[in-house]
């Protein structure tokens, strides 16, 4: 069970980084009026 939790935690962190990266870039360009 600990291994499954660890695997889920790593997957969640990876998904969060994958989604947060483009989102941060989008917000930066949006606030600068580039879009």
N, C-alpha and C positions, 0 to 999 in steps of 0.2 A: 504494500500500500504506500509506503514511503517513496518507493521508486516511481510509482505512478504519479504521486503528487509532485515529485521533483520534475518529472517529464512534463506534466501539465504546466507547472510554474515556468519552466524554460520556454515552452511553446507560447504561453501567454505573454511573456516578456518579449519574445521575438515578434509576435503579432503586434504588440503595442509599439515597438520600435518601427516596424514596417509601416504602420498606419500613421504614427506620429511624425515620422520624417517628412513625408510629402505634405502633411497638414501644416507643419511649422513653416516650410518653404512657401506654401500657398498663402499663409497669413502674412508673412513678411512681404511678398510681392503685392498682395492685396492692399496692405496698409501704405505701401509706397505708391500705389496707384498705377502699377505696371500692367495690371489686368484690366 
